[in-house]
Amino acid sequence: MNIILLGAPGAGKGTQAKRLEAARNMVQLSTGDMLRQEITSDSALGRKAKGIIDAGELVPDGLMIELIAARIDQEDVRKGFVLDGFPRTTAQAEALDRMLQKKDLKLDRVVEMKVDENAMVERIVGRYICVKCGAGYHDKFHRPATENTCDQCGGTEFSRRTDDTSETVRARLRAYQEQTVPIVSYYRKKGLMKSIDGMAPIDEVTHMVDEALG
């Protein structure tokens, strides 16, 4: 089964993709991770992408499609993939369809994780991690059992992403609304779209994703 998880930044797509990997032997395809891996491995694609990024430019759609095409040709993706973070525009969705068609592959389902903007800002702005082990916490929803001490490793240093401010998060959400929401209509016309409540507790979201996939 090949699927796409759609959702605003912070909606929890990565978490659900990891759960699908474990439960259904699917492979999470995060374009950000794939780009970093290609650059680190110094592949031809990686060198091309690095040159573009170092020049301060956006990686073009064609190169992203090349990256995905190369990855889905690998043996471990034969049982299906979960695309997380791509496509972001209708043009990318159309290019993805053309590439899959050439490989005699298709998308089976697109799941949109719908979120409330104000609640999403609160969710993202409040998060922080343990510097030592990377365990995640939140000012309101998940504080360490002992204040300023990591539950996992006992570390006492924590950090936040510098771009997790209310203003930055709202800007990212606006960009999502403008660029990515039109994809919902595109896939709905194809009969692939299912929308679920991305603000529900994580286990409930997992259950809804399972139901959407059948």
C-alpha atoms as a printed R data frame, in Angstrom:
    type eleno elety resid chain resno       x      y       z
1   ATOM     1    CA   MET     A     1   0.000  0.000   0.000
2   ATOM     2    CA   ASN     A     2   1.311  3.438  -0.972
3   ATOM     3    CA   ILE     A     3  -0.060  6.429   0.898
4   ATOM     4    CA   ILE     A     4   0.460 10.118   1.609
5   ATOM     5    CA   LEU     A     5  -0.004 11.730   5.026
6   ATOM     6    CA   LEU     A     6  -1.057 15.369   4.707
7   ATOM     7    CA   GLY     A     7  -1.157 17.807   7.589
8   ATOM     8    CA   ALA     A     8   0.073 21.156   8.825
9   ATOM     9    CA   PRO     A     9   3.503 21.438  10.473
10  ATOM    10    CA   GLY     A    10   3.311 19.777  13.883
11  ATOM    11    CA   ALA     A    11   0.219 17.720  13.046
12  ATOM    12    CA   GLY     A    12   2.024 14.498  13.949
13  ATOM    13    CA   LYS     A    13   2.595 13.035  10.473
14  ATOM    14    CA   GLY     A    14   6.028 11.728  11.402
15  ATOM    15    CA   THR     A    15   4.720  9.929  14.484
16  ATOM    16    CA   GLN     A    16   1.952  8.218  12.527
17  ATOM    17    CA   ALA     A    17   4.324  7.329   9.682
18  ATOM    18    CA   LYS     A    18   6.630  5.581  12.176
19  ATOM    19    CA   ARG     A    19   3.682  3.620  13.560
20  ATOM    20    CA   LEU     A    20   2.675  2.542  10.053
21  ATOM    21    CA   GLU     A    21   6.241  1.375   9.438
22  ATOM    22    CA   ALA     A    22   6.043 -0.850  12.501
23  ATOM    23    CA   ALA     A    23   2.490 -2.116  11.997
24  ATOM    24    CA   ARG     A    24   2.355 -2.584   8.218
25  ATOM    25    CA   ASN     A    25   5.997 -2.939   7.141
26  ATOM    26    CA   MET     A    26   5.687  0.234   5.099
27  ATOM    27    CA   VAL     A    27   8.636  2.599   4.645
28  ATOM    28    CA   GLN     A    28   8.438  6.237   5.699
29  ATOM    29    CA   LEU     A    29   9.653  8.513   2.925
30  ATOM    30    CA   SER     A    30  10.483 11.870   4.483
31  ATOM    31    CA   THR     A    31  11.869 14.096   1.741
32  ATOM    32    CA   GLY     A    32  13.883 16.108   4.263
33  ATOM    33    CA   ASP     A    33  15.555 12.959   5.604
34  ATOM    34    CA   MET     A    34  16.160 11.629   2.098
35  ATOM    35    CA   LEU     A    35  17.813 14.870   1.025
36  ATOM    36    CA   ARG     A    36  20.120 14.831   4.049
37  ATOM    37    CA   GLN     A    37  21.037 11.172   3.414
38  ATOM    38    CA   GLU     A    38  21.857 11.806  -0.244
39  ATOM    39    CA   ILE     A    39  24.011 14.821   0.637
40  ATOM    40    CA   THR     A    40  25.812 12.899   3.393
41  ATOM    41    CA   SER     A    41  26.490  9.938   1.071
42  ATOM    42    CA   ASP     A    42  27.856 12.337  -1.579
43  ATOM    43    CA   SER     A    43  25.753 10.702  -4.311
44  ATOM    44    CA   ALA     A    44  25.218 12.391  -7.681
45  ATOM    45    CA   LEU     A    45  21.749 13.473  -6.556
46  ATOM    46    CA   GLY     A    46  23.139 14.636  -3.226
47  ATOM    47    CA   ARG     A    47  25.829 16.757  -4.857
48  ATOM    48    CA   LYS     A    48  23.258 18.324  -7.158
49  ATOM    49    CA   ALA     A    49  20.940 19.104  -4.226
50  ATOM    50    CA   LYS     A    50  23.794 20.451  -2.076
51  ATOM    51    CA   GLY     A    51  24.840 22.872  -4.801
52  ATOM    52    CA   ILE     A    52  21.299 24.216  -5.033
53  ATOM    53    CA   ILE     A    53  20.874 24.507  -1.257
54  ATOM    54    CA   ASP     A    54  24.304 26.125  -0.786
55  ATOM    55    CA   ALA     A    55  23.295 28.725  -3.372
56  ATOM    56    CA   GLY     A    56  20.317 29.596  -1.171
57  ATOM    57    CA   GLU     A    57  17.766 28.254  -3.640
58  ATOM    58    CA   LEU     A    58  14.843 25.843  -3.203
59  ATOM    59    CA   VAL     A    59  15.323 22.288  -4.417
60  ATOM    60    CA   PRO     A    60  13.234 22.085  -7.638
61  ATOM    61    CA   ASP     A    61  10.275 19.723  -7.957
62  ATOM    62    CA   GLY     A    62  12.033 17.660 -10.616
63  ATOM    63    CA   LEU     A    63  14.926 16.845  -8.315
64  ATOM    64    CA   MET     A    64  12.594 15.918  -5.460
65  ATOM    65    CA   ILE     A    65  10.730 13.539  -7.792
66  ATOM    66    CA   GLU     A    66  14.081 12.032  -8.856
67  ATOM    67    CA   LEU     A    67  14.947 11.519  -5.212
68  ATOM    68    CA   ILE     A    68  11.640  9.761  -4.459
69  ATOM    69    CA   ALA     A    69  11.841  7.682  -7.649
70  ATOM    70    CA   ALA     A    70  15.302  6.405  -6.725
71  ATOM    71    CA   ARG     A    71  14.189  5.548  -3.188
72  ATOM    72    CA   ILE     A    72  11.059  3.599  -4.150
73  ATOM    73    CA   ASP     A    73  13.136  1.442  -6.497
74  ATOM    74    CA   GLN     A    74  14.933 -0.001  -3.465
75  ATOM    75    CA   GLU     A    75  14.001 -3.453  -2.213
76  ATOM    76    CA   ASP     A    76  12.730 -2.415   1.228
77  ATOM    77    CA   VAL     A    77   9.985 -0.246  -0.294
78  ATOM    78    CA   ARG     A    78   8.304 -3.131  -2.132
79  ATOM    79    CA   LYS     A    79   5.654 -3.547   0.584
80  ATOM    80    CA   GLY     A    80   4.604  0.098   0.336
81  ATOM    81    CA   PHE     A    81   5.550  3.595   1.402
82  ATOM    82    CA   VAL     A    82   4.262  6.498   3.467
83  ATOM    83    CA   LEU     A    83   5.114  9.893   1.968
84  ATOM    84    CA   ASP     A    84   5.533 12.484   4.705
85  ATOM    85    CA   GLY     A    85   6.168 16.119   3.728
86  ATOM    86    CA   PHE     A    86   5.585 15.696  -0.008
87  ATOM    87    CA   PRO     A    87   3.776 16.763  -2.141
88  ATOM    88    CA   ARG     A    88   3.321 20.331  -0.939
89  ATOM    89    CA   THR     A    89   1.685 21.756  -4.085
90  ATOM    90    CA   THR     A    90  -0.705 20.542  -6.765
91  ATOM    91    CA   ALA     A    91   2.118 20.711  -9.325
92  ATOM    92    CA   GLN     A    92   4.165 18.336  -7.165
93  ATOM    93    CA   ALA     A    93   1.151 16.024  -6.794
94  ATOM    94    CA   GLU     A    94   0.743 15.869 -10.566
95  ATOM    95    CA   ALA     A    95   4.460 15.203 -11.069
96  ATOM    96    CA   LEU     A    96   4.341 12.445  -8.454
97  ATOM    97    CA   ASP     A    97   1.400 10.809 -10.258
98  ATOM    98    CA   ARG     A    98   3.278 10.845 -13.569
99  ATOM    99    CA   MET     A    99   6.376  9.297 -12.012
100 ATOM   100    CA   LEU     A   100   4.399  6.534 -10.284
101 ATOM   101    CA   GLN     A   101   2.486  5.778 -13.470
102 ATOM   102    CA   LYS     A   102   5.762  5.227 -15.343
103 ATOM   103    CA   LYS     A   103   6.691  2.649 -12.714
104 ATOM   104    CA   ASP     A   104   3.250  0.970 -12.861
105 ATOM   105    CA   LEU     A   105   2.623  2.099  -9.295
106 ATOM   106    CA   LYS     A   106  -0.196  4.126  -7.779
107 ATOM   107    CA   LEU     A   107  -1.321  5.832  -4.605
108 ATOM   108    CA   ASP     A   108  -3.867  3.869  -2.593
109 ATOM   109    CA   ARG     A   109  -4.904  6.519  -0.073
110 ATOM   110    CA   VAL     A   110  -4.233 10.101   1.022
111 ATOM   111    CA   VAL     A   111  -4.960 10.825   4.688
112 ATOM   112    CA   GLU     A   112  -5.352 14.430   5.803
113 ATOM   113    CA   MET     A   113  -4.752 15.092   9.491
114 ATOM   114    CA   LYS     A   114  -6.914 18.152  10.165
115 ATOM   115    CA   VAL     A   115  -5.853 20.499  12.964
116 ATOM   116    CA   ASP     A   116  -7.040 23.584  14.829
117 ATOM   117    CA   GLU     A   117  -4.658 26.493  14.180
118 ATOM   118    CA   ASN     A   118  -4.660 28.003  17.686
119 ATOM   119    CA   ALA     A   119  -4.265 24.601  19.339
120 ATOM   120    CA   MET     A   120  -1.478 23.759  16.881
121 ATOM   121    CA   VAL     A   121   0.420 26.932  17.792
122 ATOM   122    CA   GLU     A   122   0.169 25.987  21.474
123 ATOM   123    CA   ARG     A   123   1.313 22.424  20.695
124 ATOM   124    CA   ILE     A   124   4.389 23.498  18.737
125 ATOM   125    CA   VAL     A   125   5.493 26.539  20.735
126 ATOM   126    CA   GLY     A   126   5.467 24.564  23.991
127 ATOM   127    CA   ARG     A   127   7.675 21.684  22.885
128 ATOM   128    CA   TYR     A   128  11.302 21.125  23.897
129 ATOM   129    CA   ILE     A   129  13.790 18.249  23.989
130 ATOM   130    CA   CYS     A   130  16.475 16.796  26.226
131 ATOM   131    CA   VAL     A   131  19.860 17.814  24.816
132 ATOM   132    CA   LYS     A   132  21.467 14.554  25.940
133 ATOM   133    CA   CYS     A   133  19.052 11.904  24.573
134 ATOM   134    CA   GLY     A   134  16.531 13.798  22.439
135 ATOM   135    CA   ALA     A   135  13.451 12.838  24.483
136 ATOM   136    CA   GLY     A   136  10.577 15.208  23.759
137 ATOM   137    CA   TYR     A   137   8.591 17.252  26.294
138 ATOM   138    CA   HIS     A   138   5.971 19.998  26.365
139 ATOM   139    CA   ASP     A   139   5.314 22.915  28.712
140 ATOM   140    CA   LYS     A   140   1.657 21.941  29.130
141 ATOM   141    CA   PHE     A   141   1.046 18.420  27.855
142 ATOM   142    CA   HIS     A   142   4.148 16.434  28.814
143 ATOM   143    CA   ARG     A   143   6.476 17.774  31.491
144 ATOM   144    CA   PRO     A   144   9.236 15.642  33.072
145 ATOM   145    CA   ALA     A   145   8.147 13.798  36.226
146 ATOM   146    CA   THR     A   146  10.898 15.660  38.081
147 ATOM   147    CA   GLU     A   147  11.206 19.309  37.087
148 ATOM   148    CA   ASN     A   148  14.204 20.030  34.835
149 ATOM   149    CA   THR     A   149  15.289 16.373  34.781
150 ATOM   150    CA   CYS     A   150  14.800 14.105  31.777
151 ATOM   151    CA   ASP     A   151  12.679 11.017  32.513
152 ATOM   152    CA   GLN     A   152  14.719  8.927  30.080
153 ATOM   153    CA   CYS     A   153  18.362  9.688  30.849
154 ATOM   154    CA   GLY     A   154  18.418 12.056  33.824
155 ATOM   155    CA   GLY     A   155  19.809 14.894  31.712
156 ATOM   156    CA   THR     A   156  19.263 18.437  32.959
157 ATOM   157    CA   GLU     A   157  19.829 20.429  29.766
158 ATOM   158    CA   PHE     A   158  16.943 21.098  27.394
159 ATOM   159    CA   SER     A   159  16.573 23.018  24.149
160 ATOM   160    CA   ARG     A   160  13.882 24.448  21.904
161 ATOM   161    CA   ARG     A   161  13.890 25.025  18.162
162 ATOM   162    CA   THR     A   162  14.636 28.679  17.502
163 ATOM   163    CA   ASP     A   163  11.876 28.818  14.886
164 ATOM   164    CA   ASP     A   164   9.195 27.443  17.225
165 ATOM   165    CA   THR     A   165   7.789 30.896  18.016
166 ATOM   166    CA   SER     A   166   4.139 31.868  17.721
167 ATOM   167    CA   GLU     A   167   4.840 34.189  14.777
168 ATOM   168    CA   THR     A   168   6.921 31.639  12.865
169 ATOM   169    CA   VAL     A   169   4.454 28.824  13.466
170 ATOM   170    CA   ARG     A   170   1.531 30.938  12.248
171 ATOM   171    CA   ALA     A   171   3.539 31.847   9.128
172 ATOM   172    CA   ARG     A   172   4.184 28.132   8.455
173 ATOM   173    CA   LEU     A   173   0.490 27.373   8.931
174 ATOM   174    CA   ARG     A   174  -0.480 30.158   6.501
175 ATOM   175    CA   ALA     A   175   1.947 28.763   3.925
176 ATOM   176    CA   TYR     A   176   0.399 25.318   4.395
177 ATOM   177    CA   GLN     A   177  -3.102 26.702   3.870
178 ATOM   178    CA   GLU     A   178  -2.091 28.555   0.713
179 ATOM   179    CA   GLN     A   179   0.106 25.914  -0.910
180 ATOM   180    CA   THR     A   180  -0.944 22.507   0.348
181 ATOM   181    CA   VAL     A   181  -4.679 22.648   1.089
182 ATOM   182    CA   PRO     A   182  -5.516 22.771  -2.677
183 ATOM   183    CA   ILE     A   183  -4.007 19.264  -2.882
184 ATOM   184    CA   VAL     A   184  -6.946 18.028  -0.801
185 ATOM   185    CA   SER     A   185  -9.349 18.903  -3.617
186 ATOM   186    CA   TYR     A   186  -7.008 17.320  -6.169
187 ATOM   187    CA   TYR     A   187  -6.957 13.977  -4.367
188 ATOM   188    CA   ARG     A   188 -10.623 14.136  -3.377
189 ATOM   189    CA   LYS     A   189 -11.558 14.274  -7.063
190 ATOM   190    CA   LYS     A   190  -9.516 11.099  -7.532
191 ATOM   191    CA   GLY     A   191 -11.421  9.386  -4.712
192 ATOM   192    CA   LEU     A   192  -8.281  8.940  -2.613
193 ATOM   193    CA   MET     A   193  -8.854 11.434   0.198
194 ATOM   194    CA   LYS     A   194  -9.808 10.652   3.790
195 ATOM   195    CA   SER     A   195  -9.777 13.364   6.483
196 ATOM   196    CA   ILE     A   196  -9.321 12.625  10.185
197 ATOM   197    CA   ASP     A   197  -9.051 14.637  13.408
198 ATOM   198    CA   GLY     A   198  -5.338 15.237  13.874
199 ATOM   199    CA   MET     A   199  -5.947 16.926  17.244
200 ATOM   200    CA   ALA     A   200  -7.145 13.700  18.904
201 ATOM   201    CA   PRO     A   201  -4.841 11.775  21.279
202 ATOM   202    CA   ILE     A   202  -2.039  9.969  19.416
203 ATOM   203    CA   ASP     A   203  -3.491  6.460  19.877
204 ATOM   204    CA   GLU     A   204  -6.901  7.625  18.604
205 ATOM   205    CA   VAL     A   205  -5.267  9.202  15.563
206 ATOM   206    CA   THR     A   206  -3.481  5.902  14.886
207 ATOM   207    CA   HIS     A   207  -6.822  4.086  15.045
208 ATOM   208    CA   MET     A   208  -8.417  6.593  12.649
209 ATOM   209    CA   VAL     A   209  -5.482  6.247  10.221
210 ATOM   210    CA   ASP     A   210  -5.915  2.448  10.307
211 ATOM   211    CA   GLU     A   211  -9.624  2.805   9.581
212 ATOM   212    CA   ALA     A   212  -8.933  5.228   6.722
213 ATOM   213    CA   LEU     A   213  -6.525  2.747   5.153
214 ATOM   214    CA   GLY     A   214  -8.864 -0.224   5.581
